[in-house]
Amino acid sequence: MQNTRDFALACDQKDALNYLRKEFIFPQFKGRDVLYFTGNSLGLQPKVSQSYVDEVMNAWGELAVEGHFNGDRPWWEYHEKLTPTLSKIMGCHQEELTVMNTLSVNLHFLLVSFFRPEGVKTKILCEQKAFPSDKYIMDSQLRFRGLNPEDELIQVPKREDGLYHTEDFIQAIEHNASELALVFLGGVNYYNGQVFDIQKITEIARKHDVMVGWDLAHAAGNIELALHNWGVDFAAWCSYKYLNAGPGNASGVFIHNRHLNDKDIRRFEGWWGNKKETRFKMTDRFDPIPTADAWQVSNAPILSLAPFLASLTLFEKVGMSALIEKRDQLTGYLEFVLKDVAKEFDLNFEIITPPQRGAQLSIYLHGQNKSIFEYLTSNGCIPDWREPNVIRMAPVPMYNSFEDIYNFGQLLKQAVVYNS
């Protein structure tokens, strides 16, 4: 690798996915595209999204309520259009997946079904310093059942190297198996970008007859997943990060098919989870769809699903394997450029993201305040800041280029000089 523009441009010319960049809208800074590295928080807007939203608006205007059953994409089955591609991304069968609500809402719904404290098996195992919303969800679910989070929540910490270790989760599961009702973890840690061994941890939890679920907010559209084959009980994820569906958009839900025909499963239910054949008969007896759709409560937010469906057309065209290959090349080049700049300017920083990673590098700036980050954001670069001193960067293979990374390196040099 070389930290030169010629090298970066040559890599872009060889990149079979480079054409995708033109399919996205970039914010502008002084007449040029910003250097956007925050796709792990909010993906850029695909240009095709507008036409999908316009289609819904036009159908609403032309058909009004008849749009539920008529038109090119009738609304009452609109969410079903997302599942063929999304099931490939998540590695599951189509009947195991649905799209509804938003992420934290769905996690609450899923814990109603899959957190089943009984007898001495009342505890939840998670990672220490989980994403705050996950911690709030677990605490409140425990309190709702009359349990004390201080007593019932087992948090597996990082080691001194700042990383989580699979062996520590395995040991914690095996040591506490007799009291565990649920293992609930994040598939990719939001702070340091570490990818967890979902397959191995799931295997151990299930071996001990413990339910296991995953928050895949930072994993969906970012890493290879095989939820069905891995035996995961349930999972949920948002769509607005690597899936580029738009701010606050709908969440995906996975429920392994071994649970779909469990007539005794506890579940919050609503009319949209009722079989389509009987939904509008307005009976007072719930007749569940024999798929993950049974967990739907309300009719789908069509104006939200439209840009989600639009984005998935790009994933269908490309496929996850090609995106993962480019992801690794881009992330590797970003690491190289960062180290090259640090060596040239004696910049004291540490990449706290391990090799088990997706499209994210978290950079801890030792002995620095927020001034370098502020210089970057004031000069056409959008990374992400996390306290106390971390810059998170996501080189997203859908739309980031090698030239983006080279240009970032040059801007970082300017930031170091400016703040020295």
C-alpha positions as CSV (number, residue, x, y, z in Angstrom):
1,M,0.0,0.0,0.0
2,Q,1.0,3.6,-0.6
3,N,-0.3,6.8,0.9
4,T,-0.5,8.5,-2.4
5,R,-3.3,9.8,-4.6
6,D,-2.1,7.8,-7.6
7,F,-2.3,4.6,-5.5
8,A,-5.8,5.4,-4.3
9,L,-7.0,6.3,-7.8
10,A,-5.6,3.1,-9.1
11,C,-7.5,1.1,-6.4
12,D,-10.7,2.9,-7.4
13,Q,-10.2,2.1,-11.0
14,K,-9.8,-1.6,-10.2
15,D,-12.8,-1.6,-7.8
16,A,-15.7,-3.4,-9.5
17,L,-18.2,-1.7,-7.1
18,N,-16.9,1.9,-7.6
19,Y,-19.9,2.7,-9.8
20,L,-22.2,2.4,-6.7
21,R,-20.9,5.7,-5.4
22,K,-22.8,7.5,-8.1
23,E,-26.0,6.0,-6.7
24,F,-25.8,8.0,-3.5
25,I,-26.3,11.7,-2.5
26,F,-23.4,13.2,-0.6
27,P,-23.6,16.4,1.5
28,Q,-21.6,19.2,-0.1
29,F,-18.7,21.3,1.2
30,K,-17.4,24.1,-0.9
31,G,-18.6,22.5,-4.1
32,R,-17.4,19.0,-3.4
33,D,-18.6,15.8,-1.7
34,V,-17.9,15.7,2.0
35,L,-15.6,12.9,3.2
36,Y,-18.4,10.9,4.8
37,F,-17.4,8.2,7.3
38,T,-20.4,8.0,9.5
39,G,-22.4,5.2,7.8
40,N,-22.3,3.3,11.1
41,S,-24.7,5.9,12.5
42,L,-26.7,7.0,9.4
43,G,-26.1,5.7,5.9
44,L,-26.2,8.1,2.9
45,Q,-29.4,8.5,0.8
46,P,-29.6,6.3,-2.3
47,K,-30.8,8.4,-5.2
48,V,-33.4,5.9,-6.1
49,S,-35.1,6.4,-2.7
50,Q,-37.0,9.5,-3.9
51,S,-38.8,7.6,-6.7
52,Y,-39.9,4.9,-4.3
53,V,-41.3,7.5,-1.9
54,D,-42.9,9.4,-4.8
55,E,-44.6,6.1,-5.9
56,V,-46.3,5.8,-2.5
57,M,-47.3,9.4,-2.4
58,N,-48.8,9.2,-5.9
59,A,-50.6,6.0,-5.0
60,W,-52.0,7.7,-1.9
61,G,-53.2,10.6,-4.1
62,E,-54.6,8.5,-6.9
63,L,-56.0,5.5,-5.0
64,A,-56.5,6.7,-1.4
65,V,-57.6,3.8,0.8
66,E,-57.7,1.5,-2.3
67,G,-53.9,1.7,-2.3
68,H,-53.9,-1.0,0.4
69,F,-55.0,-3.6,-2.2
70,N,-54.3,-2.0,-5.6
71,G,-51.4,-0.5,-7.5
72,D,-48.0,-1.8,-8.3
73,R,-47.1,-2.5,-4.7
74,P,-50.2,-2.9,-2.5
75,W,-49.6,-1.6,1.0
76,W,-51.1,-4.5,2.9
77,E,-48.3,-6.7,1.7
78,Y,-45.6,-4.0,1.2
79,H,-43.3,-5.3,3.9
80,E,-43.2,-8.7,2.2
81,K,-41.3,-7.1,-0.7
82,L,-38.3,-6.5,1.6
83,T,-37.9,-10.0,3.0
84,P,-36.3,-11.8,-0.1
85,T,-33.2,-9.6,-0.1
86,L,-33.1,-8.9,3.6
87,S,-33.2,-12.7,4.4
88,K,-30.0,-13.1,2.2
89,I,-28.3,-10.3,4.1
90,M,-29.2,-11.8,7.5
91,G,-28.7,-15.5,6.5
92,C,-32.2,-16.8,7.3
93,H,-35.4,-18.2,5.7
94,Q,-37.9,-15.6,4.6
95,E,-40.6,-16.8,7.0
96,E,-38.2,-16.2,9.9
97,L,-38.0,-12.5,9.2
98,T,-40.3,-9.5,9.3
99,V,-40.0,-5.7,9.3
100,M,-41.9,-3.6,11.8
101,N,-41.6,-0.8,14.4
102,T,-38.1,0.4,15.4
103,L,-35.2,-1.3,17.0
104,S,-35.6,-0.7,20.7
105,V,-39.4,-1.3,20.4
106,N,-38.7,-4.6,18.7
107,L,-36.2,-5.7,21.3
108,H,-38.8,-5.1,24.0
109,F,-41.4,-7.1,22.0
110,L,-38.9,-9.9,21.6
111,L,-37.9,-10.1,25.2
112,V,-41.6,-10.5,26.1
113,S,-41.4,-13.7,24.1
114,F,-37.9,-15.0,24.8
115,F,-37.0,-13.8,28.3
116,R,-38.8,-16.4,30.4
117,P,-37.6,-16.1,34.0
118,E,-38.8,-19.1,35.9
119,G,-37.7,-20.7,39.2
120,V,-34.0,-20.0,39.7
121,K,-33.4,-19.3,36.0
122,T,-34.0,-15.5,36.1
123,K,-30.7,-13.9,35.0
124,I,-29.7,-12.2,31.8
125,L,-26.1,-12.2,30.5
126,C,-24.8,-9.3,28.4
127,E,-21.6,-7.5,27.7
128,Q,-20.5,-4.7,30.0
129,K,-20.8,-1.3,28.4
130,A,-23.5,-2.5,26.0
131,F,-25.2,0.1,23.8
132,P,-27.1,2.2,26.4
133,S,-30.5,1.5,25.0
134,D,-29.9,-2.3,25.3
135,K,-29.0,-1.8,29.0
136,Y,-32.2,0.3,29.6
137,I,-34.2,-2.4,27.9
138,M,-32.8,-5.2,30.0
139,D,-33.0,-3.2,33.2
140,S,-36.7,-2.3,32.6
141,Q,-37.6,-5.8,31.5
142,L,-36.2,-7.2,34.7
143,R,-38.0,-4.5,36.8
144,F,-41.2,-5.2,35.0
145,R,-41.1,-8.8,36.1
146,G,-40.3,-7.8,39.7
147,L,-36.6,-8.5,39.5
148,N,-33.7,-6.4,40.5
149,P,-31.2,-5.6,37.7
150,E,-28.4,-5.3,40.3
151,D,-28.9,-9.0,41.2
152,E,-30.1,-10.4,37.8
153,L,-27.9,-8.9,35.2
154,I,-24.5,-10.5,34.6
155,Q,-22.2,-8.2,32.6
156,V,-19.1,-9.7,31.0
157,P,-16.3,-7.0,31.0
158,K,-13.6,-6.2,28.5
159,R,-10.1,-7.3,29.5
160,E,-7.1,-5.0,30.0
161,D,-6.5,-5.0,26.3
162,G,-9.8,-3.2,25.9
163,L,-11.4,-6.1,24.0
164,Y,-14.1,-8.6,24.8
165,H,-13.0,-12.3,24.6
166,T,-15.2,-15.1,23.4
167,E,-13.7,-17.4,26.1
168,D,-15.0,-15.0,28.8
169,F,-18.6,-15.2,27.5
170,I,-18.3,-19.0,27.3
171,Q,-17.0,-19.2,30.8
172,A,-19.7,-16.9,32.1
173,I,-22.4,-18.9,30.4
174,E,-21.1,-22.2,31.7
175,H,-20.6,-20.9,35.2
176,N,-24.1,-19.4,35.4
177,A,-26.0,-21.8,33.2
178,S,-28.3,-23.0,36.0
179,E,-29.5,-19.5,36.7
180,L,-29.5,-18.0,33.1
181,A,-32.8,-17.3,31.3
182,L,-31.2,-15.3,28.5
183,V,-28.0,-14.4,26.8
184,F,-28.5,-11.1,25.0
185,L,-25.5,-9.4,23.3
186,G,-24.6,-6.9,20.5
187,G,-23.2,-8.5,17.4
188,V,-20.8,-5.7,16.7
189,N,-19.8,-3.4,19.6
190,Y,-20.8,0.2,18.8
191,Y,-17.8,1.7,20.6
192,N,-14.8,-0.2,19.4
193,G,-16.3,-1.9,16.3
194,Q,-15.4,-5.4,17.5
195,V,-17.3,-8.3,15.9
196,F,-18.4,-10.9,18.4
197,D,-18.3,-14.6,17.6
198,I,-22.1,-15.0,17.2
199,Q,-21.9,-18.6,16.1
200,K,-19.8,-19.9,19.0
201,I,-21.5,-17.9,21.7
202,T,-24.9,-19.0,20.4
203,E,-23.8,-22.6,20.3
204,I,-22.6,-22.6,23.9
205,A,-25.8,-20.9,25.1
206,R,-28.1,-23.3,23.3
207,K,-26.0,-26.3,24.6
208,H,-27.0,-25.2,28.1
209,D,-30.6,-24.7,27.1
210,V,-30.4,-20.9,27.4
211,M,-32.2,-18.6,25.0
212,V,-29.9,-16.3,23.0
213,G,-30.7,-13.1,21.2
214,W,-28.7,-10.5,19.4
215,D,-28.9,-6.8,18.7
216,L,-27.5,-6.5,15.2
217,A,-27.7,-2.8,14.7
218,H,-24.1,-2.5,13.7
219,A,-23.9,-5.8,12.0
220,A,-26.8,-5.8,9.5
221,G,-25.4,-5.0,6.0
222,N,-21.9,-4.9,7.5
223,I,-20.8,-8.4,8.3
224,E,-21.6,-11.9,7.1
225,L,-24.5,-13.4,9.0
226,A,-26.1,-16.9,9.1
227,L,-28.7,-16.5,11.8
228,H,-30.7,-19.7,10.9
229,N,-27.7,-22.0,10.6
230,W,-26.1,-20.6,13.8
231,G,-29.3,-21.4,15.7
232,V,-29.9,-17.9,17.0
233,D,-33.3,-17.7,18.8
234,F,-34.0,-14.1,17.9
235,A,-32.4,-10.9,16.7
236,A,-33.3,-7.4,15.7
237,W,-31.5,-4.6,13.9
238,C,-32.1,-1.1,12.6
239,S,-32.1,-0.2,8.9
240,Y,-30.6,3.3,8.9
241,K,-26.9,2.5,9.4
242,Y,-25.3,0.2,6.8
243,L,-28.6,-0.6,5.2
244,N,-29.1,3.1,4.2
245,A,-32.9,3.1,4.7
246,G,-33.2,6.6,6.1
247,P,-33.2,8.2,9.6
248,G,-35.1,6.3,12.3
249,N,-36.5,3.9,9.8
250,A,-38.1,0.5,10.4
251,S,-36.4,-2.4,12.2
252,G,-35.9,-6.0,11.0
253,V,-36.7,-8.9,13.3
254,F,-35.5,-12.5,13.1
255,I,-37.2,-15.4,14.9
256,H,-35.9,-18.9,14.4
257,N,-38.5,-21.1,12.7
258,R,-38.4,-23.6,15.6
259,H,-40.4,-21.0,17.6
260,L,-42.9,-20.1,14.8
261,N,-45.4,-22.9,15.5
262,D,-45.2,-22.6,19.3
263,K,-48.8,-22.1,20.2
264,D,-47.9,-21.3,23.8
265,I,-45.4,-18.6,23.1
266,R,-46.0,-15.4,25.0
267,R,-46.3,-12.5,22.6
268,F,-47.8,-9.0,22.4
269,E,-50.3,-9.3,19.6
270,G,-52.2,-7.0,17.3
271,W,-54.3,-7.2,14.2
272,W,-51.5,-7.1,11.6
273,G,-50.1,-10.3,13.0
274,N,-53.3,-12.0,12.2
275,K,-53.5,-14.2,9.1
276,K,-54.3,-12.2,6.0
277,E,-57.2,-14.4,5.1
278,T,-59.0,-13.6,8.3
279,R,-57.6,-10.2,9.2
280,F,-60.4,-8.1,7.9
281,K,-63.2,-10.4,9.2
282,M,-62.7,-8.6,12.5
283,T,-63.1,-11.6,14.8
284,D,-62.2,-11.4,18.4
285,R,-59.9,-14.4,18.3
286,F,-56.3,-13.9,17.2
287,D,-55.3,-16.2,14.3
288,P,-51.5,-15.8,14.0
289,I,-49.6,-15.8,10.7
290,P,-47.4,-18.9,10.8
291,T,-44.2,-16.8,10.3
292,A,-42.3,-14.0,12.0
293,D,-45.1,-11.7,10.8
294,A,-47.2,-12.9,13.7
295,W,-45.1,-10.5,15.9
296,Q,-46.4,-7.5,13.9
297,V,-48.9,-5.5,15.9
298,S,-49.8,-2.5,13.6
299,N,-50.0,-2.0,9.9
300,A,-46.6,-1.1,8.3
301,P,-45.4,2.5,7.9
302,I,-45.3,2.5,4.1
303,L,-43.6,5.9,3.7
304,S,-40.8,4.5,5.8
305,L,-40.6,1.2,4.1
306,A,-40.3,2.8,0.6
307,P,-36.7,4.0,1.0
308,F,-35.8,0.8,2.8
309,L,-37.0,-1.2,-0.2
310,A,-35.2,1.2,-2.6
311,S,-31.9,0.6,-0.7
312,L,-32.3,-3.2,-0.8
313,T,-32.4,-3.1,-4.6
314,L,-28.8,-2.1,-4.5
315,F,-27.9,-4.9,-2.0
316,E,-29.7,-7.4,-4.3
317,K,-27.7,-6.2,-7.3
318,V,-24.3,-6.4,-5.5
319,G,-24.5,-9.2,-2.8
320,M,-22.9,-9.2,0.6
321,S,-19.8,-11.2,-0.4
322,A,-18.6,-8.5,-2.8
323,L,-19.4,-5.8,-0.3
324,I,-17.4,-7.6,2.4
325,E,-14.4,-8.1,0.2
326,K,-14.3,-4.3,-0.6
327,R,-15.1,-3.5,3.1
328,D,-11.9,-5.3,4.2
329,Q,-9.8,-3.6,1.5
330,L,-11.1,-0.1,2.4
331,T,-10.7,-0.7,6.2
332,G,-7.2,-2.0,5.7
333,Y,-6.3,1.0,3.6
334,L,-7.7,3.4,6.2
335,E,-5.6,1.7,8.9
336,F,-2.5,2.0,6.7
337,V,-3.1,5.7,6.1
338,L,-3.7,6.4,9.8
339,K,-0.5,4.7,10.8
340,D,1.4,6.5,8.0
341,V,0.2,9.9,9.2
342,A,0.9,9.0,12.8
343,K,4.4,8.0,12.0
344,E,5.1,11.2,10.0
345,F,3.8,13.5,12.7
346,D,4.5,11.5,15.8
347,L,0.7,11.5,16.5
348,N,0.0,9.4,19.6
349,F,-3.1,7.4,18.8
350,E,-4.3,3.9,19.1
351,I,-6.7,1.9,16.9
352,I,-8.9,0.1,19.5
353,T,-10.8,-1.9,16.9
354,P,-9.4,-5.5,16.7
355,P,-8.8,-7.5,13.5
356,Q,-12.3,-9.1,14.1
357,R,-14.1,-6.1,12.6
358,G,-16.4,-4.8,10.0
359,A,-16.4,-1.4,8.3
360,Q,-15.3,0.6,11.4
361,L,-12.1,1.8,13.0
362,S,-12.2,3.5,16.4
363,I,-9.3,5.7,17.0
364,Y,-8.3,6.7,20.5
365,L,-6.3,10.0,20.6
366,H,-4.0,9.9,23.5
367,G,-3.2,13.3,25.0
368,Q,-5.5,15.2,22.6
369,N,-8.7,17.1,23.1
370,K,-11.6,17.3,20.6
371,S,-9.7,19.9,18.5
372,I,-8.6,17.5,15.8
373,F,-12.1,16.2,15.4
374,E,-13.5,19.7,15.2
375,Y,-10.9,20.7,12.6
376,L,-12.0,17.7,10.5
377,T,-15.7,18.5,10.8
378,S,-15.1,22.2,10.0
379,N,-13.3,21.2,6.8
380,G,-15.6,18.9,5.0
381,C,-15.1,15.6,6.8
382,I,-17.8,13.8,8.8
383,P,-16.5,11.2,11.2
384,D,-18.1,10.4,14.6
385,W,-17.0,11.3,18.1
386,R,-17.5,9.2,21.3
387,E,-16.4,10.2,24.7
388,P,-13.9,10.4,26.2
389,N,-11.5,10.6,23.2
390,V,-12.5,8.4,20.3
391,I,-13.1,9.1,16.7
392,R,-15.2,6.4,15.0
393,M,-14.8,6.0,11.2
394,A,-16.8,3.7,8.9
395,P,-15.4,3.3,5.4
396,V,-18.7,1.9,3.8
397,P,-18.1,-0.2,0.7
398,M,-21.4,0.9,-0.9
399,Y,-20.2,4.5,-1.4
400,N,-16.8,5.3,0.1
401,S,-13.7,5.2,-2.2
402,F,-10.0,4.8,-1.7
403,E,-9.6,8.4,-2.7
404,D,-11.9,9.4,0.2
405,I,-9.4,7.7,2.5
406,Y,-6.4,9.3,0.9
407,N,-8.1,12.7,1.1
408,F,-8.9,12.1,4.8
409,G,-5.2,11.4,5.5
410,Q,-4.2,14.7,3.9
411,L,-6.8,16.5,6.0
412,L,-5.7,14.8,9.1
413,K,-2.2,16.0,8.5
414,Q,-3.5,19.6,8.2
415,A,-5.5,19.1,11.5
416,V,-2.4,17.9,13.3
417,V,-0.3,20.9,12.1
418,Y,-3.1,23.3,12.9
419,N,-3.4,22.1,16.4
420,S,0.3,21.7,17.2
